[in-house]
Amino acid sequence: MHHSIMAGVVAVALLTLTGRPAAQGTFDAASIKRSDPKSTAAVVPAMFFPGGRWSAQRATLAMILRSAYELTSNRMVGLPGWAASERFDIVAVAAAGTPPAQLPAMARQLLAERFGLRAHIEQQVDEVYALVRANAAGALGPGLRRAAAGCDPPEEPPPADAAGAYPCPGRIAKLAGGAFRYELRNRPLGDFLILSGARSEVGDGTPIVDRTGLTGRFDIDLEFVEQSAIVERTAQPGAPLAVAVVEQLGLRFEKRQEPVDVLVIERVTMPTGN
């Protein structure tokens, strides 16, 4: 068979397997294993890091899929029962010079190989909370600034300690009375939405989508009190996330109806060994 025809057949096969266009390469090294059930390490959702690294710590299958498919919502159909209980550690490293835009497709291909994943994206109109600018002038709050020059994100995931240390020298700290202090450095807004648990804090699981139009990386300083402490009346004085985002970041959450991506799982199994 002619090489160009063969390449086309392979590309079609991979598209069918993953539901998205195939990657032009695969990770140089990849480790996927079930997390130690006795581990008390922090949960780190699957995320892409500089240097061609994709990693997760004690992440559920839903967290992993949301990263690989770049979902703005958490809408998934056909997840197996173990998807909410089993947790996985992933470290995958691409060759030097791999374009960052190529990494998600490579992650999907890795999941196809190790989890036997077949899935596709459908769009459905659903209720969402859209993160938008809080005022017509578009001014940002004091807690949201363009990332400082010379502060590159780490190639390794942040340490899994209680303080949740981040680079330059960002951190996440749990304070008294259900309060949290976020000092994120050189992060896209999407990372903030994931790390802050915005879907549960604001929308009780309702999808949250970024409609601010803000691209690039930011230094983010935000303090808020989690909803559970407010409901249980154990909270120290402070604002819930929805209010804190307005006052400190100059953004707000707006409920609306929008088309959202829904990941339909056709097949997935427990992962094979490394």
C-alpha positions as CSV (number, residue, x, y, z in Angstrom):
1,M,0.0,0.0,0.0
2,H,1.3,3.5,-0.8
3,H,2.7,5.3,2.2
4,S,0.3,8.3,2.0
5,I,-2.7,5.9,1.8
6,M,-1.4,3.9,4.8
7,A,-1.0,7.2,6.8
8,G,-4.6,8.2,6.0
9,V,-5.9,4.8,7.2
10,V,-3.9,5.1,10.5
11,A,-5.2,8.6,11.1
12,V,-8.8,7.5,10.6
13,A,-8.3,4.6,12.9
14,L,-6.9,6.8,15.7
15,L,-9.7,9.3,15.2
16,T,-12.3,6.6,15.7
17,L,-10.5,5.3,18.7
18,T,-10.2,8.6,20.6
19,G,-13.0,10.8,19.2
20,R,-10.5,13.5,18.4
21,P,-7.8,13.9,15.7
22,A,-4.8,11.7,16.3
23,A,-1.6,13.1,17.7
24,Q,1.4,13.4,15.5
25,G,3.5,11.6,18.1
26,T,3.4,9.8,21.4
27,F,4.9,10.5,24.8
28,D,8.5,9.4,25.1
29,A,7.8,7.9,28.6
30,A,4.5,7.3,30.3
31,S,3.5,5.8,33.7
32,I,-0.1,5.1,34.6
33,K,-0.8,3.2,37.8
34,R,-3.5,2.9,40.4
35,S,-2.9,5.2,43.5
36,D,-2.0,3.7,46.8
37,P,-5.4,3.4,48.6
38,K,-3.7,4.2,51.9
39,S,-2.1,7.4,50.6
40,T,-3.1,10.7,52.2
41,A,-1.4,12.8,49.5
42,A,-3.3,15.6,48.0
43,V,-5.4,15.1,44.9
44,V,-3.8,16.9,41.9
45,P,-6.1,16.9,38.9
46,A,-4.5,15.9,35.5
47,M,-2.8,19.0,34.2
48,F,-0.3,19.9,31.4
49,F,3.0,21.4,32.5
50,P,5.9,23.1,30.7
51,G,8.5,20.8,29.2
52,G,5.9,18.4,27.6
53,R,4.7,16.9,30.9
54,W,1.2,15.6,31.6
55,S,0.6,14.4,35.2
56,A,-2.0,13.7,37.8
57,Q,-1.9,12.5,41.4
58,R,-4.7,10.5,43.0
59,A,-7.0,11.7,40.2
60,T,-10.3,10.0,39.2
61,L,-11.0,9.0,35.7
62,A,-13.3,11.9,35.3
63,M,-10.5,14.3,36.2
64,I,-8.2,12.7,33.8
65,L,-10.7,12.8,30.9
66,R,-11.6,16.4,31.6
67,S,-7.9,17.3,31.1
68,A,-7.2,15.2,28.0
69,Y,-10.4,16.3,26.2
70,E,-10.0,19.9,27.4
71,L,-13.6,19.9,28.6
72,T,-15.1,23.2,29.9
73,S,-17.8,21.1,31.7
74,N,-17.8,17.9,33.6
75,R,-20.6,16.4,31.5
76,M,-19.8,12.7,30.7
77,V,-22.0,9.9,29.7
78,G,-21.2,6.2,30.1
79,L,-18.6,6.4,32.9
80,P,-18.2,3.0,34.7
81,G,-18.9,2.7,38.4
82,W,-15.2,2.6,39.3
83,A,-14.6,6.0,37.7
84,A,-15.6,7.7,40.9
85,S,-13.8,5.4,43.3
86,E,-10.5,4.4,41.7
87,R,-7.7,6.9,41.6
88,F,-4.7,7.0,39.4
89,D,-1.2,8.5,39.3
90,I,0.0,9.6,35.8
91,V,3.3,10.9,34.6
92,A,3.8,11.3,30.9
93,V,6.7,13.2,29.3
94,A,7.0,14.2,25.6
95,A,10.1,14.7,23.6
96,A,11.9,18.0,23.9
97,G,10.4,20.7,21.6
98,T,7.0,19.1,21.4
99,P,4.4,21.9,20.8
100,P,2.2,22.4,23.8
101,A,-0.9,22.4,21.6
102,Q,-0.1,18.8,20.6
103,L,-0.1,17.4,24.2
104,P,-3.9,17.0,24.7
105,A,-4.1,14.8,21.5
106,M,-1.1,12.8,22.8
107,A,-2.9,12.4,26.2
108,R,-6.0,11.1,24.5
109,Q,-4.0,8.6,22.5
110,L,-2.3,7.4,25.7
111,L,-5.7,6.8,27.3
112,A,-6.8,4.9,24.2
113,E,-3.7,2.6,24.5
114,R,-3.8,2.1,28.3
115,F,-7.5,2.4,29.2
116,G,-8.8,1.0,25.9
117,L,-10.7,4.2,25.6
118,R,-13.2,4.9,22.8
119,A,-15.1,8.2,23.2
120,H,-16.5,11.1,21.3
121,I,-17.7,14.6,21.9
122,E,-21.3,15.7,21.5
123,Q,-22.7,19.2,22.2
124,Q,-25.8,19.8,24.3
125,V,-27.4,23.0,25.4
126,D,-27.2,23.1,29.2
127,E,-27.2,25.5,32.1
128,V,-23.8,26.9,32.9
129,Y,-22.1,29.5,35.1
130,A,-20.1,31.7,32.8
131,L,-17.1,33.5,34.3
132,V,-17.3,37.1,32.8
133,R,-15.9,40.6,33.6
134,A,-17.8,42.1,36.5
135,N,-18.0,45.6,35.0
136,A,-18.6,47.1,31.6
137,A,-15.2,48.8,31.6
138,G,-13.5,45.4,32.0
139,A,-11.2,46.5,34.8
140,L,-9.6,43.7,36.8
141,G,-9.6,43.5,40.5
142,P,-6.4,43.8,42.7
143,G,-6.1,40.1,43.0
144,L,-5.8,39.4,39.3
145,R,-2.6,40.5,37.5
146,R,-0.7,39.5,34.4
147,A,2.0,37.1,35.5
148,A,5.3,38.6,36.6
149,A,8.1,38.4,34.1
150,G,10.7,35.7,34.7
151,C,8.5,33.4,36.7
152,D,8.2,30.2,34.7
153,P,5.8,27.5,35.8
154,P,7.4,24.3,37.1
155,E,8.0,21.2,35.0
156,E,7.1,19.1,38.0
157,P,3.6,19.1,39.7
158,P,3.4,21.0,43.0
159,P,4.3,19.1,46.2
160,A,1.4,17.2,47.7
161,D,1.6,18.8,51.1
162,A,-1.1,20.5,53.1
163,A,0.1,24.0,52.1
164,G,0.0,23.0,48.4
165,A,3.2,25.0,47.5
166,Y,3.4,26.6,44.1
167,P,6.1,28.4,42.2
168,C,7.3,32.0,42.6
169,P,6.4,31.3,45.5
170,G,2.7,30.7,45.2
171,R,0.7,28.6,47.5
172,I,-2.7,27.4,48.6
173,A,-3.4,27.6,52.3
174,K,-6.3,26.4,54.4
175,L,-7.0,28.9,57.1
176,A,-9.3,28.7,60.2
177,G,-13.0,28.6,59.9
178,G,-13.2,27.1,56.4
179,A,-11.3,29.9,54.7
180,F,-8.8,29.4,51.9
181,R,-6.1,31.7,50.7
182,Y,-5.0,31.2,47.0
183,E,-1.7,32.7,45.8
184,L,-1.3,31.2,42.3
185,R,1.5,32.3,40.2
186,N,1.9,32.2,36.4
187,R,-1.4,30.2,35.9
188,P,-4.1,30.4,33.2
189,L,-7.6,31.2,34.6
190,G,-8.6,27.6,33.8
191,D,-6.2,26.3,36.4
192,F,-7.8,28.6,39.0
193,L,-11.3,27.3,38.2
194,I,-10.1,23.7,38.7
195,L,-8.0,24.2,41.8
196,S,-10.6,26.4,43.6
197,G,-13.3,23.8,43.2
198,A,-15.5,26.4,41.6
199,R,-18.0,23.9,40.2
200,S,-19.0,22.8,43.7
201,E,-18.5,26.2,45.4
202,V,-20.6,28.2,43.0
203,G,-22.7,25.9,40.9
204,D,-23.2,22.7,42.9
205,G,-21.7,20.8,40.0
206,T,-23.1,23.0,37.2
207,P,-20.5,23.4,34.4
208,I,-18.4,26.6,34.6
209,V,-17.0,28.1,31.5
210,D,-14.5,30.9,31.0
211,R,-16.0,33.8,29.0
212,T,-13.8,36.5,30.2
213,G,-11.7,36.6,27.0
214,L,-8.6,36.7,29.2
215,T,-5.8,34.6,27.7
216,G,-2.3,34.0,28.9
217,R,-1.0,33.6,32.5
218,F,-1.9,35.4,35.6
219,D,-0.8,35.9,39.3
220,I,-4.0,35.3,41.3
221,D,-4.5,36.2,44.9
222,L,-7.9,35.3,46.4
223,E,-9.3,34.5,49.8
224,F,-12.8,33.0,50.3
225,V,-14.8,30.9,52.7
226,E,-16.0,27.5,51.5
227,Q,-19.7,26.9,51.3
228,S,-19.8,23.9,53.7
229,A,-18.4,26.1,56.5
230,I,-21.0,28.8,55.8
231,V,-23.9,26.2,55.8
232,E,-22.7,24.6,59.0
233,R,-22.2,28.1,60.5
234,T,-18.6,27.3,61.5
235,A,-17.1,29.9,59.1
236,Q,-15.0,32.8,60.1
237,P,-16.1,36.2,58.7
238,G,-15.4,36.3,55.0
239,A,-16.9,36.1,51.5
240,P,-18.0,32.9,49.6
241,L,-16.2,32.3,46.3
242,A,-18.9,33.9,44.1
243,V,-18.6,37.2,46.1
244,A,-14.8,37.1,46.5
245,V,-14.3,36.7,42.8
246,V,-16.2,40.0,42.2
247,E,-14.5,42.0,44.9
248,Q,-11.0,40.7,44.5
249,L,-10.7,39.6,40.8
250,G,-13.1,41.9,39.1
251,L,-15.0,38.9,37.6
252,R,-18.3,37.3,38.3
253,F,-20.3,34.1,37.6
254,E,-23.4,34.5,35.4
255,K,-25.9,31.8,35.0
256,R,-26.9,31.2,31.3
257,Q,-27.8,28.5,28.8
258,E,-25.0,27.5,26.4
259,P,-23.9,24.6,24.3
260,V,-21.5,22.5,26.2
261,D,-19.3,19.6,25.3
262,V,-20.5,16.2,26.5
263,L,-18.0,13.4,26.5
264,V,-19.7,10.1,25.5
265,I,-17.8,7.1,26.7
266,E,-18.2,4.1,24.3
267,R,-15.6,1.9,26.0
268,V,-13.1,2.1,28.8
269,T,-11.4,-0.5,31.0
270,M,-9.0,-0.5,33.9
271,P,-5.6,0.5,32.6
272,T,-2.9,-1.9,31.5
273,G,0.5,-1.8,33.2
274,N,3.3,0.5,32.3
